[in-house]
Amino acid sequence: MGTFTVFRAGLISILVLILGGCSGLPSSTEMPPVSELEPEPYQIGVGDTISIHVWRNPELGQSIVVRPDGFISMPLMGDVKAEGKEPEALASEISVALGEYIRTPEVTIMVTSPASKEFRNRIRITGQVAEPQSVAFQPGMTVLDIVLIAGGVTDFAADGRAVLHRQINGEYQSFILDLDAILTDGDMRTNHALQPGDVISVPRKQLFRGEL
């Protein structure tokens, strides 16, 4: 019986090594850093709420939602295409058009609710966490931040095999995270800064991996 127990334990160890080596996922220490490039200029999208202010002509100002066809309606001007334009460009276009009706109009536009970009700029965590989350990205967010927001990992979490999925050059690539090291040992080597669109998945412990 003792020999069988030793054999079984040895077999499980071998399986763990084989499975670990066959995961095919690189460690997140090999992950490219968060992009340090300047963000692209914001382009107005369908569903965005924009605030239009015309200096010394408050009756022309308004807060308006971009319609599904990409247009907004302006006093004196009628329908104006807003989708796909930067706020400054749209303000300049409206200034020129209003110049036919009022003297030297000065127009400023602010995007007060960027609904069209809301889901592009979110961080998600799924799997064995207390409360899977989809939260708005905030500059400076790290892996630990999103795990804490999700209420931490469950007792069934294989937190040493968590995976960070990141879009790089238009395609998602996956990297192994060690949440156990972060949460238990305070090892912050894989506590990476996050970027919009990141997804963290925390798998469940598996018997054949020797995790239960």
C-alpha positions, 0 to 999 in steps of 0.5 A: 500500500505504501508503494502504491501511495508513493507511486501515485504521488510521483505520478501526480507530480509528473502530470503537474510538471507535464501540464505546466510545461504544456500550458504554452503561455509565457510568464507575464514577466515577458509581457510588453509594458503598458503602451507609453504612446500618447493616446489617440485624439478622441473622436465623437461617437454615436451615443456620446453626450456633447456640450456645445457652448457658443460664447455670448450666445447662450441660446445656441448652446446645448447638451445633446446626444449624438443620434444613431445616424451620427448627426446632431441638430443645431439651431440655425444650422439643422443637422450636423454630422458629429460622428467620427470628428474630434471635438475641436474639429466639430467646434471649428465646423460649427463656428464657420457655419454660424458665421453666416448668422452671427458675428465672430462666433466662438464655439467650444465642445466638450464630450460630457459622456463618452458612451461610445467608448465606454466598453472599450475602456474597461477592465474585466476579471472573470472566473474564481473571484468573489464577484466577477467584474467589468469596471471602467479603466482608471490610469494607474490600475494594477492587477492587484487593484482589480482583484481587490475590486472583485472581492479577492479569489475564492477558495477554489481558485488556482491563483497561481495559474491566472491569465492576463489577456491583453490586446497587442497589435490588434490581437489578444495574447495571454500571459500567466499571472501568479496571484498567489505570490501577490496575495500571499507572499507580497511578491509584486513581480506580476502586479502589472499596470493594466491598460484598457481592454485587459481581461484577467481570468482565474481558473478553478483548481483541478484534481489531476493537477494536484491542486485539490 
